[in-house]
């Protein structure tokens, strides 16, 4: 019933112990199951939630939780069936399990798996059928659910020793397990490498139970002789778990004489590892209740939805916090930039004012030098017949340019008009120190005689190039 591959990545197995519970932790791969932890859980405490809980990552890295069922609550039967494919085994048993079960099928939970061993010439196989009470499984699942442990499978680890791979010595294999006030006896009969019969008995721990076990073993032996698989003398392989009383061996000697060999049972670690390995690779449902499995699966899916909603709300809140934080940051940046703009604007305004003042001073300087040069030139070229009465230098700003002019007023003798015109012509051709024309135009004003009629009053207006 085991598959070659597994989708499980980890596995937990919880078993009851005298001081509470024992939690085994395994890592699972396609090749092997490896023990990762062995944790004792005190009575009254729950298993660690981070170990047994299934978060949303279980969708990708699956975890199996296995619940153990005491072997005394499982009824065992060895059945011979025709060899078949693993997936055909359970449907084939459905027609016989009702006859094998000591309980009504409405109250029973069952499973089955092939027993390792050779097939005989008829092409048959030996199958171990496990039947238990639905109430026992439900009680165990409810108990673990209250502790926060939601099981995926229900197994009885002690049966892994019975179903372990490898050849078995012929004879009776008896395993005695000491309980609080009882002794559990698992008796299996192996001949020719095959499991011929298996029985389990839960006996009170007192002297009468020794005789009761001997009687039960004798009945099985008689039935085996009748069926033809029991030889005359049988060797007993006795294994003990716990503090089993020493008087069990003398009692069994009544059945087997001196053919009793004491052997070491499989260790608890090996039993737990074998259980985890079988559970993670098997396609059989085990002794798990379908309605509980569906309810746990639905709870896991609901948990995923809730985690998704919480995650979405958290992301939305985080986005809002980031948005408002970034908005406040931008607001602070804008305030800093506005302040910087004010400071830079004031600097720019001051710079423009300074530039305007410098330009004004430069213009004033240029006007002064132009006036001085003009006065010099017009004085040098003035004929003797003419004289100055007034020199006026003025400048007027128009459309961003400066219009400068020099107004010359003077007197001349009557009949000096020719000299005046010559002087006007000389001013027109006059050049500045840089070789350019000093005046753009020279215009003559009205010439009139003075009041005493002895002199002429004349006016010349000299225009400079506009800037």
Secondary structure, 3 states (H helix, E strand, C coil): CECCCCCEEEEEEEEEECCEEEEEEEEECCCCEEEEEEEEEECCCCCCHHHHCCCHHHHCCEEEEEEECCHHHEEEEEEEEECCCHHHHHHHHCCCHHHHCCCCHHHEEEEEEECCCCCCCCCEEEEEEEEEEHHHHHHHHHHHHHCCCCCCEEECCCHHHHCCCCCCCCEEEEEEEECCCEEEEEEEEEECCEEEEEEEEEEECCHHHHHHHHHHHHHHHHHHHHHCCCCCCCCEEEEEECCCCCHHHHHHHHHHCCCEEECCCCCHHHHHHHHHHHHHHECCCCCCCHHHHHHHHHHHHHHHHHHHHHHHHHHHHHHHHHHHHHHHHHHHHHHHHHHHHHHHHHHHHHHHHHHHHHHHHHHHHHHHHHHHHHHHHHHHCCCCCEEEEEEEEEEEEECCEEEEEEEEEEEEECCCHHHHHHHHHHHHHCECCCCCECCCEEEECCCEECCCCCEEEEEEEEECCCC
